[in-house]
Amino acid sequence: MSEPQSFPATYPLDNACDFTCHWSPTTQNQHTIQCNLQFSTAADLHQHLAEAHIPPVRKDNTRTLHICHWLNCKRGNNPFKKRDQLLTHCRSHLTYPKHACGECSAQFKW
């Protein structure tokens, strides 16, 4: 059995990995405003999404629609029931480094 490949924990900002926030909600005037902030890692971008774009759970028990506003997301306006589900879904839009299993050399995105 060959040794599992090791991958860097972070990737530099270059053309191979795009860590740009493509969150683009539609405003009340039907205009789309894209965030376009750039980050040095996928983890930093995911943290930005969690803090800036995905509202926290409300303490007054009112419902919040958890909709992915990532540019060209295939889910459309299909809401998630929970905030955590949306945060996990957002990882599918990001380029995470793969991690290799030490026992079977399978590779996982997160």
C-alpha positions in Angstrom: 0.0 0.0 0.0 1.4 3.4 -0.9 1.7 6.3 1.5 -1.3 8.7 1.6 -0.8 12.0 -0.1 -0.6 15.0 2.2 -2.3 18.2 1.2 -1.6 21.7 2.5 -4.0 23.1 5.1 -4.4 26.3 3.1 -3.9 27.3 -0.5 -2.4 30.6 -1.6 -4.6 33.1 -3.5 -3.9 32.3 -7.1 -5.8 31.3 -10.2 -6.2 27.7 -9.1 -8.3 28.4 -6.1 -10.9 31.1 -6.0 -11.7 32.3 -2.5 -14.0 35.1 -3.6 -17.4 35.5 -2.0 -20.0 35.1 -4.7 -23.0 35.7 -2.3 -25.5 37.7 -4.3 -28.9 38.2 -2.7 -31.6 40.0 -4.7 -32.7 43.3 -3.1 -36.3 44.5 -2.8 -35.7 46.5 -6.1 -34.8 43.2 -7.8 -31.2 44.2 -8.1 -28.5 41.7 -7.4 -25.5 42.8 -5.4 -22.5 40.5 -5.2 -20.2 40.6 -2.2 -16.9 39.9 -4.1 -14.7 40.0 -1.0 -11.5 37.8 -1.4 -10.0 35.6 1.2 -6.8 33.7 1.5 -8.4 30.3 2.5 -11.7 28.5 2.1 -12.0 28.4 5.9 -11.8 32.2 6.1 -14.4 32.5 3.3 -16.7 30.0 5.1 -16.4 32.0 8.4 -17.2 35.2 6.5 -20.4 33.6 5.1 -21.4 32.5 8.6 -20.8 35.9 10.1 -21.8 38.3 7.4 -24.4 36.6 5.2 -26.2 33.8 7.0 -28.2 35.2 9.9 -27.9 33.6 13.3 -30.8 31.7 14.9 -33.2 34.2 16.4 -33.8 34.1 20.1 -37.5 35.2 19.8 -38.3 31.8 18.0 -39.4 33.6 14.8 -38.6 31.6 11.6 -35.8 32.7 9.3 -35.6 31.4 5.8 -32.2 29.9 5.2 -31.7 30.4 1.4 -28.4 30.0 -0.4 -27.7 33.2 -2.4 -24.5 31.9 -3.9 -24.2 33.0 -7.5 -25.8 30.4 -9.8 -26.5 27.9 -7.0 -28.5 25.0 -8.3 -30.8 25.0 -5.3 -32.4 28.2 -6.4 -34.7 29.7 -3.7 -35.2 26.3 -2.0 -34.8 27.1 1.7 -33.1 24.9 4.3 -34.9 24.2 7.6 -31.9 24.9 9.7 -29.0 27.4 9.6 -26.5 24.6 10.0 -27.8 22.9 6.9 -27.2 26.0 4.9 -23.7 26.4 6.3 -22.9 22.8 5.4 -24.3 23.3 1.9 -22.1 26.4 1.4 -19.0 24.3 1.7 -20.0 22.7 -1.6 -19.4 26.1 -3.3 -15.9 26.4 -1.8 -12.6 24.8 -2.8 -11.4 23.0 0.3 -8.1 21.1 0.5 -8.6 17.4 0.5 -7.5 15.4 3.5 -6.2 11.8 3.2 -7.2 9.1 5.6 -4.2 7.6 7.3 -5.5 4.1 7.1 -7.2 3.7 3.7 -5.8 6.7 1.8 -9.4 7.8 0.9 -9.6 11.6 0.4 -12.3 13.8 2.0 -13.2 17.4 1.3 -14.0 18.3 4.9 
